[in-house]
Amino acid sequence: MVFNVMNDGAIADGNTDNSKLENVFIKACQSEGRNLMLIPRGTYMLGPIVLKGPCKGQVEIQIIGTLKALTNKVSTINVNHWITFQYIDRLVLRGGGKLDGQGASAWDDNYCSKNPNCKALPISLRFDFVTNSRIAHLTSINSKNAHVNVFACKDMKFDQIHIIAPKDSPNTDGIHIGSSNNIQILDSTIATGDDCVSMSPGSKNINIRNVTCGPGHGISVGSLGGGPNEEDVSGLTVTNCTFIGTQNGLRVKTWARSYASNVFNLIFEDIIMDNVNNPIIIDQQYCPSRNCEKGDSQVQIRDVKYRNIRGTSSSKVAVAFECSKGKPCENIELNNINLTYHGAEGVVASSCSNAKGIANACISEVGLGNTVFNVMEDGAIADGKSDNSKVFENAFNKACQSEGKNIVLIPQGTYMLRPIVLEGPCKGQVEFQIIGTLQAPTDKASTINVDHWITFQYIDQLILGGGGKLDGQGPSAWDDNTCSKDPNCKSLPISLRFDFVTNSKITSLTSINSKSAHINIFGSKGIEFHYIHIIAPEDSPNTDGIHIGSSSNIEITDSTIATGDDCVSMSPGSKNINIRNVICGPGHGTSVGSLGGGPNEEDVSGLTVTNCTFIGTQNGLRVKTWAKPYPGNVFNLTFEDIIMENVNNPIIIDQQYCPSRKCEKGDSQVQIHDVKYRNIRGTSSSKLAVAFDCSKSKPCEKIELNEINLIYHGVEGPVASSCVNAKGIANGLQQPQSCI
């Protein structure tokens, strides 16, 4: 069932306290099966709240809007939480929304750097005794204390989490873990005032992968040894992460006069450091206030592996091991450590006290392969005005012509970029890390009759990510879009094109206000799109989210698309497309077509759309063909586990597609067959929730409707379906009553 908080009296004005949202959660928690608590667009003020299980079924909470914390002292001082989840199994929390802790209202009350008895401030998001759960597609900004705290939890996955707070915000750890097991933090960006991720006693089997950290204090194990009977820390893996301008990189810290415990089986591998003060550090004399008791730490650190760590240090000592004299660090491995220092203090160095282990290429200059190409070092200007096209092209060409894995790094800042083509093939693997914002030009020469802004061509194993933003500056050009009236209208640039790209991964990027489509995929194979956020106004013309043509094995998962046209569209030659965990709306839904517009079109086949949500869209699941005499085939489509919220045409096949209503009338020759609709539920904004308008000469065949539960609350009467030239079967619940 779908529980929309607006139906329970929520007020999205940013001022009214909506803490009674607890009642909506309770209803979802006490219902059997899979239940969705929906928080639509808008800003919801919320006081401290505890959402507590156990639940009868699975609860999914989709936060589309913004939750805003209170700022009054009663809700701030000596309150240890803002939003807490407790004793829940199989929780899903996602939606692309934002949690605004309004920390600036309270940071002046935090004197913990001076007073160990300082007053507690609220942690934005707490998970206590939560198991087998997933937290995804959320942004937390300006927490008063830590952003996320995980305690006594097991088997939790955090992915596509964005955490943002100023560099000087006190104690605003990104994600803090304690007494928890099997925790994953993946594909996220954390920029805050304290540790990006910290692990206290009892943290076991923690996997951190593809995380960009900075500013902040890095990834920290500890501090440890502060009390008796502390649990061990073990089984930490940190891989493919990037640290930018952080105080530390990879840190293990213990108090000097400490109690006994153990830290072991830690792996740090494939890490990029960019201007990090202490890239690799073990500190067993940790003392943030410099008024600590001195002594010999009793925490035993062993079996720690540092492999393929590369980049730049902002201090001369890039590797520092200050271990305990009584409990020396043991089995430390340094393998392919490639760090440079460009300061005035001399050559990069390492320092080791009471550390035992082995080293291969402990400290070396950066050489060919595995190199970071920072566009700032090539002359990029992040002022939002200067043209950086040549700089970006040069950095890409150097990375492309280098062997091994090479990084093009675009740090924080705003970079104006004119239309550019980045073309392979490349000698090695190229990774593009966009941390900052790329901004398109607005002049007519770069806009009219230009089909692209940024194009990648003929590249294998491309990685494009970093958590940054592509701003197409669409409002400067949308008035020039006359395509609704003129079939020969002038083209506008697509923000991001992939032509003949293979075996690649695009992840953790936001595209806003494209002039035309946001992303276009042509002649490509084996591309994964994960954690993509696409945003444009509902009335922005032709701003498709992701358009696919003549491509195969394309995966789009865990993303949010809110735009003015199709969220995902598939033209001829789209084969084996997998769309999963995507939230669509506003927009025109997910569309196959339009098809049959010309001769010799390739077939469309092998589409799977699962676990997706459509909110306020014009269509949900659509197949559309022109009523023209050109043949084609569409087959093997599966739509399963779909939620519709106020969708105008939830399920539709339209073989008389005519957006201008001035098209030729005829009989479509596109054959549609083997299409499965399973477990589709929610609400329709029109009476006709299921509409199959198929070709008379090529009827739709083997259509399956299974467990369809769509409701209409309008004045036109009960929900209905309509079938023209459609053949198939219906099983299970059918609401509306099936016409198959």
Summary of the structure (lengths in Angstrom):
residues: 740
radius of gyration: 27.2
end to end distance: 25.1
largest distance: 87.8
contacts: 2839
relative contact order: 0.05
helix: 6%
strand: 54%
